[in-house]
Amino acid sequence: MIDVHCHLEQPNYNNDRDAVIEKCRKQLNAVISSCAHPKDFDLTLRLVEKFKGFTFSTVGIHPKYVNEISKKKTDVFIERIKENREKIIGIGETGLDYYWIREKKWREKQEELFVQLISLAKELNLPLVIHSRDAYEDTVKILEREDTKSVMMHMFGANQLTRQIVENGWYVSMNAIVLKSKKHKKVVRDTPTKQLLLETDSPWLAPEGFGSRRNDSTAVKFVAEKIAEIKRTSSKEVDKTTTENAIRFFQLKF
């Protein structure tokens, strides 16, 4: 199994980060940590180096940070991403977030940043990891307008757009929210398994029965089991297909 979206840089792991990664390494093929703020970039790169071949990273700026990171800091960060291209397997998470950002001015800035990071992904020939909280329609519209090809919709929950996502050849990554959310279950139901990926978004969203409020990447097994139930197949088959999907989508090299 591969967790395609977690956040190993978060302070929740400060006391035992290495131990958590070693625990995950015993159960999973790989984890992909999403660095979503410039301040976390150095730690992320160190983890990629230290756990080479197991810990990988996507890098971007989460849309909720749009009003705290200046254009100058963004431009500097983008240059650093370019300089470290060989240590990065994707751009993101990036996109739109209308839950945290409500002011029109900042939503417009979100779109500018989103388009800038889409352009970066194209320049570096890297896939995109997309955040679209409460902004599904606008996010998809921008992705289509910018003619993006290699896209992963993280924690996607708008089933009215699932057919569009599938026809575009994009992927959907799902976490433990699918254990409870009807709308996310419908997305899984209507997305072919060959376009699904497993994630945790850990340290958040620990599934019931996990044994800890702090989540980690080993919880992907709960997600695989629920997807198997929805798809009426085995978790072994879901594991096999989603692992192949992740390797292909991110061009992983172990």
LUMLORO-743475 format. One record per residue: residue number from 1; y, x, z of N, C-alpha, C in turn. Coordinates in Angstrom, 1 decimal, padded with zeros to 4 digits, m for minus. Each point is the difference from the previous one (the first is absolute). Example, Ala and Ser with C-alpha at 12.3 -4.5 7.8 and 13.67 -1.06 7.14 Angstrom:
2
PT     n      npy      npx      npz     capy     capx     capz      cpy      cpx      cpz
PT     1   m005.7    013.2    007.8    001.2   m000.9    000.0    001.2    000.9    000.0
PT     2    001.1   m000.4   m000.7    001.1    000.9    000.0    001.1   m000.8    000.8
//
This chain:
254
PT     n      npy      npx      npz     capy     capx     capz      cpy      cpx      cpz
PT     1   m001.2    000.8    000.0    001.2   m000.8    000.0    001.3    000.9    000.0
PT     2    001.0   m000.6   m000.6    001.3    000.7    000.0    001.1   m000.9    000.5
PT     3    000.8    000.4    001.0    001.1   m000.7    000.4    001.2    000.5   m000.9
PT     4    000.5   m000.9   m000.9    001.0    000.4   m000.9    001.4   m000.1    000.5
PT     5    000.2   m000.5    001.2    001.3   m000.2    000.5    000.0   m000.1    001.6
PT     6    000.4    001.1    000.6    000.2    000.1    001.4    001.3    000.8    000.3
PT     7    000.3    000.2    001.2    001.2    000.7    000.4   m000.3    001.0    001.1
PT     8   m000.6    001.1   m000.3   m000.4    001.0    000.9    001.2    000.8    000.7
PT     9    001.1   m000.2   m000.6    001.2    000.7    000.5    000.7   m000.7    001.2
PT    10   m000.5   m001.2    000.2    000.7   m000.8    001.1   m000.2    000.6    001.4
PT    11    001.0   m000.2    000.9   m000.1    000.6    001.3   m001.2   m000.6    000.8
PT    12   m000.6   m001.1   m000.4   m001.1   m000.6    000.7   m001.2    001.0    000.1
PT    13    000.0    001.0   m000.9   m001.1    001.0   m000.1    000.4    001.3    000.5
PT    14    001.2    000.1    000.6    000.5    001.4    000.4   m000.9    000.7    001.0
PT    15   m000.7   m000.7    000.9   m000.8    000.6    001.0   m001.4    000.4   m000.4
PT    16   m000.4   m000.6   m001.1   m001.4    000.3   m000.4   m000.2   m000.1   m001.6
PT    17    001.0    000.3   m000.7   m000.1   m000.2   m001.5   m001.2    000.7   m000.6
PT    18   m000.2    001.3    000.3   m001.1    000.8   m000.6   m001.3   m000.7    000.4
PT    19   m000.2   m000.4    001.2   m001.2   m000.7    000.5   m000.3   m001.3   m000.8
PT    20    001.1   m000.7   m000.2   m000.2   m001.3   m000.8   m000.4    000.3   m001.4
PT    21    000.6    001.1   m000.6   m000.4    000.3   m001.4   m001.5    000.5    000.0
PT    22   m000.4    000.8    000.9   m001.4    000.4    000.1   m000.9   m001.1    000.2
PT    23    000.3   m001.0    000.8   m000.8   m001.2    000.2   m000.1   m000.7   m001.4
PT    24    001.1   m000.1   m000.7   m000.1   m000.7   m001.3   m000.8    000.8   m001.0
PT    25    000.1    001.3    000.1   m000.8    000.8   m001.0   m001.5   m000.2    000.1
PT    26   m000.4   m000.3    001.2   m001.5   m000.3    000.2   m000.4   m001.3   m000.6
PT    27    000.9   m000.9   m000.3   m000.4   m001.3   m000.5    000.5   m000.3   m001.4
PT    28    001.0    000.7   m000.5    000.6   m000.4   m001.3    000.0    001.2   m000.9
PT    29    000.2   m000.3   m001.3    000.1    001.0   m001.1    001.4    000.7    000.0
PT    30    001.0   m000.8    000.3    001.4    000.5    000.0    000.9   m001.1    000.6
PT    31    001.2    000.5    000.4    001.1   m000.8    000.4    001.3    000.4   m000.7
PT    32    000.8   m001.0   m000.3    001.2    000.3   m000.7    001.2   m000.5    000.9
PT    33    000.8    000.9    000.4    001.1   m000.3    000.9    001.2   m000.2   m000.7
PT    34    000.8   m001.0    000.3    001.2   m000.4   m000.7    001.2    000.5    000.8
PT    35    000.7    001.0   m000.5    001.2    000.6    000.6    001.1   m000.9   m000.6
PT    36    000.7   m000.7    000.9    001.0   m001.0   m000.5    001.4    000.3    000.5
PT    37    000.2    001.2    000.5    001.4    000.4    000.5    000.1    001.5   m000.1
PT    38    001.1    000.5   m000.5    000.2    001.5   m000.2   m000.3    000.8    001.3
PT    39    000.2   m000.6    001.2   m000.2    000.8    001.2   m001.4    000.3    000.3
PT    40   m000.9   m000.7   m000.7   m001.5    000.1    000.2   m000.6    000.9   m001.0
PT    41    000.7    000.5   m001.0   m000.6    000.7   m001.1   m000.6    001.3    000.4
PT    42    000.6    000.8    000.9   m000.6    001.3    000.3   m001.3   m000.2    000.8
PT    43   m000.1   m000.9    000.9   m001.2   m000.3    000.7   m001.1   m000.4   m001.0
PT    44    000.4   m000.9   m000.9   m001.0   m000.5   m001.0   m000.6    001.1   m000.8
PT    45    000.9    001.0   m000.5   m000.5    001.1   m000.8   m000.9    000.9    000.9
PT    46    000.3    000.1    001.2   m000.9    000.9    000.9   m001.4   m000.7    000.1
PT    47    000.0   m001.3    000.1   m001.3   m000.7    000.2   m000.8    000.1   m001.3
PT    48    000.6   m000.1   m001.2   m000.6    000.2   m001.3   m000.7    001.4   m000.1
PT    49    000.8    001.0    000.5   m000.5    001.4   m000.1   m001.1    000.2    001.0
PT    50    000.1   m000.5    001.3   m000.9    000.3    001.0   m001.4   m000.7   m000.2
PT    51    000.1   m001.3   m000.6   m001.2   m000.7   m000.3   m000.2   m000.2   m001.5
PT    52    000.1    001.1   m000.7   m000.1    000.0   m001.4   m001.3   m000.6   m000.5
PT    53    000.1   m000.9   m001.0   m001.2   m000.6   m000.6   m000.4   m001.3    000.8
PT    54    000.7   m000.3    001.1   m000.3   m001.2    000.7    001.2   m000.8    000.2
PT    55    001.1    000.6    000.5    001.3   m000.7    000.2    000.9    000.3   m001.2
PT    56    000.4   m001.1   m000.7    000.9    000.0   m001.1    001.3   m000.7    000.3
PT    57    001.0    000.1   m000.8    001.2   m000.7    000.3    000.8   m000.6   m001.2
PT    58    000.5   m001.2    000.2    001.0   m000.5   m000.9    001.4    000.1    000.8
PT    59    001.0    000.1   m000.8    001.4    000.3    000.6    001.0   m000.9   m000.6
PT    60    000.8   m000.6    000.8    001.1   m000.8   m000.5    001.0   m000.3    001.1
PT    61    000.8   m001.1   m000.2    001.0   m000.4    001.0   m000.3   m001.5    000.1
PT    62   m000.4   m000.4    001.2   m000.2   m001.5    000.3    001.3   m000.7   m000.2
PT    63    000.0   m001.2   m000.7    001.2   m000.7   m000.3    000.8   m000.4    001.2
PT    64   m000.7   m000.1    001.2    000.8   m000.4    001.2    000.9    001.1    000.5
PT    65   m000.1    001.2   m000.5    000.8    001.1    000.4    001.2    000.2   m000.9
PT    66    000.2   m000.9   m000.9    001.1    000.1   m001.1    001.4    000.2    000.7
PT    67    000.2   m000.6    001.1    001.4    000.0    000.6    000.1    001.2    001.0
PT    68   m001.0    000.9    000.1    000.2    001.1    000.9   m000.2    001.3   m000.7
PT    69   m000.3    000.0   m001.2   m000.2    001.3   m000.8    001.0    000.0   m001.1
PT    70    000.9    001.0    000.0    001.1    000.0   m001.0   m000.6    000.4   m001.4
PT    71    000.8   m000.2   m001.0   m000.4    000.4   m001.3   m000.2    001.5   m000.1
PT    72    000.9    000.8    000.7   m000.2    001.4    000.0   m001.3    000.4    000.6
PT    73   m000.3   m000.6    001.1   m001.3    000.4    000.7   m001.2   m000.5   m000.9
PT    74    000.1   m001.1   m000.7   m001.0   m000.5   m000.9   m000.2    001.0   m001.1
PT    75    001.1    000.5   m000.6   m000.1    000.9   m001.1   m000.6    001.4    000.4
PT    76    000.3    000.4    001.2   m000.6    001.3    000.5   m001.5   m000.2    000.2
PT    77   m000.4   m001.2    000.6   m001.4   m000.3    000.2   m000.8   m000.1   m001.3
PT    78    000.6   m000.6   m001.0   m000.6    000.0   m001.3   m000.3    001.4   m000.6
PT    79    001.0    000.9    000.2   m000.2    001.3   m000.4   m001.2    000.7    000.7
PT    80    000.0   m000.3    001.3   m001.1    000.6    000.8   m001.4   m000.5   m000.5
PT    81    000.0   m001.3   m000.3   m001.3   m000.6   m000.5   m000.4    000.7   m001.3
PT    82    001.0    000.2   m000.9   m000.3    000.7   m001.3   m000.5    001.4    000.3
PT    83    000.6    000.7    001.0   m000.5    001.4    000.3   m001.4    000.0    000.5
PT    84   m000.4   m001.1    000.6   m001.4    000.0    000.7   m000.9   m001.0   m000.8
PT    85    000.2   m000.1   m001.3   m000.7   m001.0   m000.8   m001.6    000.2    000.2
PT    86   m000.4    001.3    000.1   m001.5    000.2    000.0   m000.6   m000.5    001.3
PT    87    000.8   m000.3    001.0   m000.6   m000.4    001.3    000.1   m001.5    000.2
PT    88    000.5   m000.7   m001.1    000.2   m001.5    000.1   m000.8   m000.7   m001.1
PT    89   m000.6   m001.1    000.4   m000.8   m000.8   m001.0    000.6   m001.3   m000.4
PT    90    001.1   m000.4    000.6    000.7   m001.2   m000.4    001.4   m000.1    000.5
PT    91    000.8   m000.9   m000.5    001.3   m000.3    000.4    000.1   m001.3    000.7
PT    92    000.4    000.0    001.3    000.1   m001.2    000.8   m000.4    000.2    001.4
PT    93    000.3   m000.9    000.9    000.2   m001.4   m000.5    001.4   m000.2   m000.4
PT    94    000.2   m000.7   m001.0    001.4   m000.4   m000.5   m000.1   m001.4   m000.4
PT    95    001.2   m000.6   m000.2    000.0   m001.4   m000.4    001.2   m000.8    000.6
PT    96   m000.3   m001.2    000.3    001.0   m000.9    000.6   m000.5   m000.6    001.3
PT    97    001.0   m000.2    001.0   m000.4   m000.6    001.2    001.2   m001.0    000.4
PT    98   m000.3   m001.3   m000.2    001.0   m000.9    000.4   m000.1   m000.6    001.4
PT    99   m001.1    000.5    000.7   m000.2   m000.4    001.4    001.0    000.8    000.9
PT   100    000.1    001.3   m000.2    000.8    000.8    000.8    001.4    000.1   m000.5
PT   101    000.2    000.0   m001.3    001.3    000.1   m000.7    000.4   m001.3   m000.6
PT   102    001.1   m000.6    000.6    000.4   m001.3   m000.5    001.4    000.0   m000.7
PT   103    000.8    001.0    000.2    001.3    000.0   m000.6   m000.1    000.3   m001.5
PT   104    000.8   m000.7   m000.8    000.0    000.2   m001.4    000.3    001.4   m000.4
PT   105    000.9    000.6    000.6    000.4    001.4   m000.3   m001.2    000.9    000.1
PT   106   m000.7   m000.1    001.1   m001.1    000.9    000.3   m001.2   m000.3   m000.9
PT   107   m000.2   m001.3   m000.3   m001.1   m000.3   m000.9    000.3    000.6   m001.4
PT   108    001.2    000.0   m000.4    000.3    000.6   m001.3   m000.2    001.5    000.1
PT   109    000.3    000.6    001.1   m000.3    001.5    000.2   m001.5    000.2    000.0
PT   110   m000.8   m000.9    000.6   m001.4    000.1   m000.1   m000.5    000.1   m001.4
PT   111    000.5   m000.9   m000.8   m000.4    000.0   m001.4    000.3    001.3   m000.7
PT   112    001.2    000.6    000.2    000.4    001.3   m000.5   m001.0    001.1    000.4
PT   113   m000.3    000.0    001.3   m001.0    001.0    000.5   m001.3   m000.2   m000.6
PT   114   m000.5   m001.3   m000.1   m001.3   m000.3   m000.6   m000.1    000.6   m001.4
PT   115    001.0   m000.3   m000.8    000.0    000.4   m001.4    000.1    001.5   m000.1
PT   116    000.7    000.7    000.9    000.0    001.4    000.1   m001.3    000.6    000.2
PT   117   m000.8   m000.6    000.9   m001.3    000.5    000.4   m001.1   m000.3   m001.1
PT   118    000.2   m001.1   m000.7   m000.8   m000.3   m001.1    000.2    001.0   m001.1
PT   119    001.2    000.4   m000.2    000.3    001.1   m001.0   m000.6    001.3    000.4
PT   120    000.0    000.3    001.3   m000.6    001.2    000.5   m001.5    000.0   m000.2
PT   121   m000.6   m001.1    000.2   m001.5   m000.1   m000.2   m000.3    000.2   m001.4
PT   122    000.8   m000.5   m000.9   m000.3    000.2   m001.5    000.2    001.5   m000.3
PT   123    001.1    000.6    000.5    000.3    001.4   m000.3   m001.2    000.9    000.5
PT   124   m000.5   m000.3    001.2   m001.1    000.8    000.6   m001.4   m000.4   m000.4
PT   125    000.0   m001.1   m000.8   m001.3   m000.5   m000.4   m000.9   m000.4    001.2
PT   126    000.6   m000.7    000.9   m000.7   m000.4    001.2    000.0   m001.6    000.1
PT   127   m001.1   m000.5    000.7    000.0   m001.5    000.2    001.0   m000.4    001.0
PT   128    000.3   m001.3    000.0    000.9   m000.6    001.0   m000.7   m000.8    001.0
PT   129    000.5    000.1    001.3   m000.5   m000.8    001.1    001.1   m001.0    000.4
PT   130   m000.2   m001.3   m000.2    001.1   m000.9    000.1    000.0   m000.9    001.3
PT   131    001.1   m000.1    000.6    000.3   m000.8    001.2    000.8   m001.2   m000.6
PT   132   m000.4   m001.2    000.4    000.7   m001.2   m000.6    000.2   m001.2    001.0
PT   133    000.3    000.4    001.3    000.0   m001.1    001.0    001.1   m001.0   m000.2
PT   134   m000.4   m001.3   m000.1    000.9   m001.1   m000.3    000.8    000.2   m001.2
PT   135   m000.5    000.8   m001.0    000.8    000.3   m001.2   m001.0    000.1   m001.2
PT   136   m001.0   m000.7    000.0   m001.1    000.2   m001.0    000.5   m000.2   m001.4
PT   137    000.7   m001.1   m000.3    000.4   m000.3   m001.3    001.0    001.0   m000.6
PT   138    001.0    000.4    000.8    000.9    001.0   m000.4   m000.6    001.4   m000.2
PT   139   m000.9    000.3    000.8   m000.7    001.3   m000.1   m000.8    000.1   m001.3
PT   140   m000.8   m001.1   m000.3   m000.8    000.0   m001.2    000.9    000.0   m001.2
PT   141    001.1   m000.7    000.1    001.0   m000.1   m001.2    000.5    001.4   m000.3
PT   142    000.4    000.8    001.0    000.5    001.3   m000.2   m001.0    001.0   m000.5
PT   143   m001.2   m000.1    000.5   m001.1    000.8   m000.5   m000.3   m000.2   m001.5
PT   144    000.0   m001.3   m000.3   m000.3   m000.3   m001.4    001.2    000.4   m000.9
PT   145    001.2   m000.2    000.5    001.2    000.4   m000.8    000.0    001.5   m000.3
PT   146   m000.4    000.7    001.1    000.0    001.5   m000.2   m001.3    000.5   m000.7
PT   147   m000.8   m000.9   m000.4   m001.2    000.4   m000.8   m000.9    000.9    000.8
PT   148   m000.3   m000.3    001.2   m000.9    000.9    000.8   m001.4   m000.3   m000.3
PT   149   m000.9    001.0    000.1   m001.4   m000.2   m000.4   m000.9    000.2    001.2
PT   150    000.2    001.0    000.8   m001.0    000.4    001.0    000.6   m000.5    001.4
PT   151   m000.4   m001.1    000.4    000.6   m000.7    001.2   m001.1   m000.5    001.0
PT   152    000.3    000.3    001.3   m000.8   m000.6    001.0    000.9   m000.9    000.9
PT   153   m000.3   m001.3    000.0    000.7   m000.9    000.9   m000.6    000.0    001.4
PT   154    000.7    000.6    000.9   m000.4    000.2    001.4    000.1   m001.3    000.7
PT   155   m001.1   m000.5    000.6    000.0   m001.2    000.9    000.6   m001.2   m000.7
PT   156   m000.4   m000.2   m001.3    000.6   m001.0   m000.8   m000.5   m001.4    000.4
PT   157    001.0   m000.9    000.2   m000.3   m001.4    000.5    000.5   m001.1   m000.8
PT   158    000.3    000.1   m001.3    000.6   m001.1   m000.8   m001.0   m000.4   m001.0
PT   159   m000.9   m000.9    000.3   m001.1   m000.3   m000.9    000.5   m000.7   m001.3
PT   160    001.2   m000.6    000.0    000.5   m000.5   m001.2    000.3    001.0   m001.1
PT   161    000.0    001.3    000.5    000.3    001.1   m001.0   m001.3    000.8   m000.2
PT   162   m001.1   m000.3    000.6   m001.2    000.8   m000.1   m000.4    000.2   m001.5
PT   163    000.0   m001.1   m000.7   m000.5    000.1   m001.4    000.9    001.0   m000.8
PT   164    001.3    000.0    000.3    000.9    000.9   m000.7   m000.3    001.4    000.4
PT   165   m000.3    000.3    001.3   m000.3    001.3    000.5   m001.3    000.5   m000.7
PT   166   m001.0   m000.9   m000.1   m001.2    000.4   m000.6    000.1    000.3   m001.5
PT   167    000.8   m000.9   m000.7    000.2    000.2   m001.5    000.8    001.3   m000.2
PT   168    000.8    000.4    000.9    000.8    001.2   m000.2   m000.9    001.3    000.2
PT   169   m001.2   m000.3    000.6   m000.9    001.2    000.2    000.4    000.7    001.3
PT   170    000.8   m000.6    000.9    000.4    000.6    001.3   m001.1   m000.3    001.0
PT   171    000.0    000.8    001.1   m000.9   m000.1    001.1    000.6   m000.7    001.2
PT   172   m000.8   m000.5    000.8    000.4   m000.7    001.3   m000.8    000.7    001.1
PT   173    000.8    000.5    001.0   m000.7    000.6    001.2    000.1   m001.0    001.1
PT   174   m001.1   m000.2    000.8    000.0   m001.0    001.0   m000.4    000.6    001.3
PT   175    000.6   m000.4    001.1   m000.3    000.4    001.4   m000.5   m001.1    000.8
PT   176    000.0    000.1    001.3   m000.6   m000.9    000.9    000.7   m001.4    000.1
PT   177    001.2   m000.1   m000.6    000.6   m001.3   m000.1   m000.9   m001.0   m000.7
PT   178   m000.9    000.5   m000.9   m000.9   m000.9   m000.7   m001.0   m000.7    000.9
PT   179   m000.1    000.5    001.2   m000.9   m000.6    001.0    000.5   m001.4    000.5
PT   180    001.3   m000.1   m000.1    000.7   m001.2    000.6    000.8   m000.8   m001.0
PT   181    000.6    000.6   m001.0    001.0   m000.6   m000.9   m000.7   m000.7   m001.1
PT   182    000.2   m001.3   m000.2   m000.5   m000.8   m001.1    000.5    000.5   m001.3
PT   183    001.3    000.3   m000.1    000.6    000.4   m001.2   m000.5    001.3   m000.5
PT   184   m000.3    001.0    000.9   m000.6    001.2   m000.4   m001.4   m000.1   m000.4
PT   185   m000.7   m000.9    000.7   m001.4   m000.3   m000.4   m000.1   m000.5   m001.5
PT   186    001.0   m000.8   m000.3    000.1   m000.6   m001.4    000.3    001.2   m001.0
PT   187    000.8    000.9    000.4    000.3    001.1   m000.9   m001.3    000.8   m000.3
PT   188   m000.7    000.3    001.1   m001.3    000.7   m000.2   m001.0   m000.8   m000.8
PT   189   m000.1   m001.3    000.2   m000.9   m000.8   m000.7    000.3    000.1   m001.5
PT   190    001.3    000.0   m000.4    000.4   m000.1   m001.4    000.2    001.4   m000.7
PT   191   m000.1    001.1    000.8    000.1    001.3   m000.6   m001.4    000.6   m000.2
PT   192   m000.3    000.5   m001.2   m001.3    000.6   m000.3   m000.2    001.2    000.9
PT   193   m001.2    000.2    000.5   m000.3    001.1    000.9    000.4    001.3   m000.6
PT   194   m000.1    000.1   m001.3    000.3    001.3   m000.7    001.5    000.3    000.1
PT   195    000.8   m001.0    000.5    001.5    000.3    000.2    000.4   m000.1    001.5
PT   196   m001.0    000.0    000.9    000.3    000.0    001.4   m000.2    001.4    000.7
PT   197    000.8    000.2    001.0   m000.1    001.2    000.8    000.1   m000.3    001.5
PT   198   m000.6    000.8    000.8    000.0   m000.2    001.5    001.1    000.8    000.6
PT   199    000.7   m000.6    001.0    001.0    000.7    000.8    000.0   m000.5    001.4
PT   200    000.7    000.6    000.9    000.2   m000.5    001.4    001.4   m000.2    000.4
PT   201    001.0    000.7   m000.7    001.4    000.1    000.5    000.1    000.4    001.4
PT   202   m001.1    000.7    000.5    000.0    000.5    001.4    001.2    001.0    000.2
PT   203    000.5    000.1    001.2   m000.5   m000.5    001.3    000.1   m001.5    000.3
PT   204    000.6   m000.8   m001.0    000.2   m001.4    000.3   m001.2   m000.8   m000.5
PT   205    000.0   m001.3    000.3   m001.0   m001.0   m000.5   m001.4    000.3    000.4
PT   206   m000.2    000.4    001.2   m001.4    000.2    000.5   m000.7   m001.3    000.0
PT   207   m001.2    000.0   m000.7   m000.8   m001.3    000.0   m000.5   m000.4    001.3
PT   208   m000.3   m001.3    000.2   m000.6   m000.4    001.2   m001.4    000.6    000.1
PT   209   m000.4    000.5    001.2   m001.3    000.6    000.1    000.0    001.5   m000.2
PT   210    001.2    000.5   m000.4    000.1    001.5   m000.2   m000.1    000.8    001.2
PT   211    000.4   m000.6    001.1   m000.1    000.7    001.3    001.3    000.7    000.5
PT   212    001.0   m000.1   m000.8    001.3    000.7    000.3    001.1   m000.7   m000.7
PT   213    001.2    000.0    000.7    001.1   m000.6   m000.7    000.6    000.9   m001.1
PT   214   m000.3    001.3    000.2    000.5    001.0   m001.0   m001.2    000.1   m001.1
PT   215    000.4   m000.3   m001.2   m001.0    000.0   m001.1   m000.2    001.4   m000.5
PT   216   m001.1    000.2   m000.7   m000.1    001.3   m000.8   m000.9   m000.3   m001.2
PT   217   m000.2    001.0   m000.8   m000.6   m000.2   m001.3   m001.4   m000.5    000.0
PT   218   m000.7    000.2    001.1   m001.4   m000.4    000.1   m000.1   m001.5   m000.1
PT   219    001.1   m000.7    000.2    000.0   m001.5    000.0   m000.2   m000.6   m001.4
PT   220    000.0    000.9   m001.0   m000.2   m000.5   m001.4   m001.3   m000.7   m000.1
PT   221   m001.0    000.3    000.8   m001.3   m000.7   m000.1    000.1   m001.5    000.3
PT   222    000.9   m000.4    000.9    000.2   m001.4    000.2    000.6   m000.7   m001.2
PT   223    000.9    000.7   m000.7    000.6   m000.5   m001.2   m001.1   m000.1   m001.1
PT   224   m000.8    001.0   m000.2   m001.1    000.0   m001.0   m000.9   m001.2    000.3
PT   225   m000.4   m000.2    001.3   m000.9   m001.1    000.3    000.6   m001.4   m000.3
PT   226    001.3   m000.2    000.2    000.7   m001.2   m000.3    000.1   m000.2   m001.5
PT   227    000.3    001.0   m000.7    000.1   m000.1   m001.5   m001.4   m000.4   m000.5
PT   228   m001.1    000.7    000.5   m001.3   m000.3   m000.4   m000.4   m001.5    000.2
PT   229    000.5   m000.5    001.2   m000.3   m001.4    000.3    000.7   m000.9   m001.0
PT   230    001.3    000.3   m000.3    000.8   m000.8   m000.9   m000.6    000.0   m001.4
PT   231   m000.5    001.2   m000.4   m000.5    000.2   m001.4   m001.5   m000.3   m000.1
PT   232   m000.6   m000.3    001.2   m001.4   m000.4    000.0   m000.9    001.2   m000.6
PT   233    000.3    001.1    000.6   m000.8    001.2   m000.4   m000.2    000.8    001.3
PT   234   m000.5    001.3   m000.2   m000.3    000.8    001.2    001.2    000.9    000.3
PT   235    000.2    000.4    001.3    001.1    000.9    000.3   m000.3    001.4   m000.6
PT   236   m001.3    000.3   m000.2   m000.4    001.2   m000.7    000.5    000.1   m001.4
PT   237    000.0   m001.2   m000.7    000.5   m000.1   m001.4    001.5    000.1    000.0
PT   238    000.7   m000.6    001.0    001.4    000.1    000.1    000.4    001.4    000.2
PT   239   m000.7    000.7    000.9    000.3    001.4    000.4   m000.1    000.8   m001.3
PT   240   m001.1   m000.1   m000.7   m000.2    000.8   m001.2    001.1   m000.2   m001.1
PT   241    000.3   m001.3   m000.3    000.9   m000.3   m001.0    001.5    000.4    000.4
PT   242    000.4   m000.3    001.2    001.3    000.4    000.4    000.2    001.5    000.2
PT   243   m001.0    000.7    000.3    000.0    001.4    000.1    000.2    000.6   m001.4
PT   244   m000.8   m000.5   m001.0    000.2    000.4   m001.4    001.4   m000.3   m000.5
PT   245    000.5   m001.2    000.4    001.3   m000.4   m000.4    001.1    001.0    000.5
PT   246   m000.1    000.3    001.3    001.0    000.9    000.6    000.0    001.4   m000.6
PT   247   m001.2    000.5   m000.3   m000.2    001.4   m000.6    000.7   m000.1   m001.4
PT   248   m000.3   m001.0   m000.7    000.6   m000.2   m001.4    001.5   m000.2    000.0
PT   249    000.4   m000.9    000.9    001.5   m000.4    000.0    000.8    001.2    000.4
PT   250   m000.4    000.7    001.1    000.8    001.1    000.5   m000.4    001.4   m000.6
PT   251   m001.0    000.0   m000.8   m000.6    001.2   m000.6   m000.3    001.1    001.1
PT   252   m000.7   m000.5    001.0   m000.3    000.8    001.2   m001.0    001.1   m000.4
PT   253    000.3    001.2    000.6   m000.9    001.1   m000.2   m000.4    000.6    001.4
PT   254   m001.2   m000.1    000.3   m000.5    000.4    001.4   m000.3    001.5    000.0
//
